[in-house]
Amino acid sequence: MAEKTLLDVNSLSISFGNKKNLVEVIHNISFTISENEILGIVGESGSGKSVSSMAIMGLLPKKTILKGAILFEGKNLLTEKEKNLQLLRGNDIAMIFQEPMSALNPSLRCGSQVSEILQQHLKISASEAKKETIVLFEKVKLPRPNEIFRSYPHQISGGQMQRVMIAMAIACKPKLLIADEPTTALDVTVQKEIMLLLKELQKETGMSLLFISHDLGLVSEIADRVLVMYKGDIVESGTVSALFSTEGVGPQNDYTKALLASRPTMKERLQKLPTIASIADASFVPKVVSALQRSLRHKKIYTKAPLLEVSNLRKEYVSNPSLFRPKTTVAAVNGVSFSIFEGETVGLVGESGCGKSTLGKTILQLEKATSGSIKYRGKEITALAPSELRVLRKEIQLIFQDPYSSLNPRIIIGEALIEPMKVHNIGASEKERKEKVLTLLKRVGLDETFFYRYPHELSGGQRQRVGIARTIVMEPKLVICDESVSALDISVQAQVLNLLNELKDDFGFTYLFISHDLAVVKYMADQLLVMNAGQIEEIGDADEIYENPTQEYTKKLIAAIPKGM
């Protein structure tokens, strides 16, 4: 028996701006969500996924022009009064936002924020609300629920913050829960836990779930039906089994095919990842890297002396003692040893807090090692003078996780690239430096006009390309990529990964590639380091570790990867 329709989005169009400069971002889309159904919406940044969900919630700016209808249990949400929408929000329709740190109030304790929702909608006392909040925290499997009730958001992990957001969203037993990118930038194990939790809660309560993501593999794990959005249109829809299973007809739209193909897989290693542009090119045929090709490459790399040698490296952080708290010491990096050879890509994986980024910063000497040795080209670098460090940093460069925060918003892109060249005396004149920057921008897929743009005028993928260009301009030998593609859309991620490999061949780069995404690391890495609680759990050839992991922690990370991958 068919389930009753809960939400009916009918011919919805959304426009921003004024009459003179009106931009339509959603073009006449229609879809339904039935009771007790999980609908996935997939698409990249700018496709209209989040805007559509904000329209359902009635959270778009007042001047937004909306056409069509959004019927929730027969009521048109576009014509409802604000006071009626306030009664619906949090009660019948709830939302889990993409970034819990920005969605939670940093000045209020986690428990108070959930209790407030309960008191507002259920009209219960503060003590009753606290009891119910503790029950909710237990339901979303938060450890030490009483302690987290008293904690502020910054005192708990990203995965725990997301669980607090889920507890807040399900507090009033909504009929429809909207989850907008609820696992973006979370570790693969935490991501799996959140996905299983959402499925379990949906099954237990019978609520409908609208799950929004840019990752088709992730959506295929949780949804019953999927809509694929591209530039404000629904370009494809169907059941998960029809679109993704081997028995189904498979995706028919080129964009959907590209989203599936551009994600690195655990099954094989490609020379170059497919992108939206290459999928549309009939002549493009993905090539698999053979075992012989890898063997020949490794013989070439490992016959030389290591470029970087790390031995028994330890980095400790000591907390400030107080009247109520004694001094504590935490070893973020605890006795780590490994080598990186010239021309090699070493992948470093592990969950948040395992010490990956601290290790990268210590190699760069942005953090001073507590003990141990770091040798670059055979020379100890842990005790270099400031003048020697400046020379070293020309050879060892970092591509940041968030390119926007690493760029000065007040200067144009061209100046941001020229500035480090001046510091390190690269280029004989201003004219020569500008010419080199223009050449590099073109090399990373950006035309000359980007020289004069500001960071806020660029997309996430374009800003990451600028970050890569700023690294290349220094002519380094070792490049540390710290979660450099984790926040990018799947197809943009594929373009950046392809670019990094091309630049490695062209400029002879050596990479330390840090990520929590095991599929991406498998595509990039020759050697793999698996890090846990400040220590190396497993080290060896990347393909061999993925095929036959020896440590339980590594097995757990690999098991958590979405099966669609």
Buried (B, 14 or more C-beta within 10 A) or exposed (E): EEEEBBBBBBEBBBBBEEEEEEEBBBBBBEBBBBBBBBBBBBBBBBBBBBBBBBBBBBEBEEEBBBEBBBBBBEBEBBEBEEEEBBBBBBBBBBBBBBBBEEBBEEEEBBBBBBBBBBBBBBEBEEEBBBBBBBEBBEBBBBEEBEBBBEBBBEEBBBBBBBBBBBBBBBBBEBBBBBBBBBBBBBBBBBBBBBBEBBBEBBEEBEBBBBBBBBBBBBBBBBBBBBBBBBBBBBBBBBEBBBBBEEEEEBBEBBBBBBBBBBBBBBEEBBEBBBBBEBBEEEEBEEEEBEEEEBEEBBEEBBEEEBBBBBEEBBBBEEEEEEEEEEEEEEBBBBBBEBBBBBBBBBBBBBBBBBBBBBBBBBBBBEBEBBEBBBBBBEEEBBEBEEEEBEEBBBBBBBBBBBBBEBBEEEBBBBBBBBBBBEEBEBBEEEEEBBEBBBEBBEBBBBEEEBBEBBBEEBBBBBBBBBBBBBBBBBEBBBBBBBBBBBBBBBBBBBBBBBBBBEBBEEBEBBBBBBBBBBBBBBBBBBBBBBBBBBBBBBBBBBBEBBEEBEBEBBEBBBEBBBEBB
